[in-house]
Amino acid sequence: MVNGAVPVGLPEHLDLADYLNQVSQEEGLSAELDFRRFHFESMMAWPEKDERVCLYRYEDVLGREGPTFKSMFEFLEMPKFATRAAGYYARRYSAGKKTVKAGHIRNASSGQWRELFSPELKQRFNERYGDLLERYGYPLD
């Protein structure tokens, strides 16, 4: 069972992570677009203005994990001790502090797609999910 769409071409004997590490970067990113289809489609169904929903953009969180997780826990009206713990652990395990790894997932920095997406992948993403980019304030380039 997966919480995504199984990418076209994924062999039955491989899990997605192994597959992504075996294929070219272009094939891996294409597979990721396939796999994330349900996620992107569900994002289009999110209410645009709803006081029950608090939206955080990845690049606004990166490097600010402590205050952001504290804000999330406060929004969810979690107990104070849980809110403080969330801030502490978010700072301690901050993605911005991670070292670059080999393989498909290279590092935690935002905006990598601008360098990694080929013109064909950019076009494919924009055709499928360009509305998402516009909706959440990202440029189409």
Order of alpha helices (4+ residues) and beta strands (2+ residues): alpha-alpha-alpha-alpha-alpha-alpha-alpha-alpha
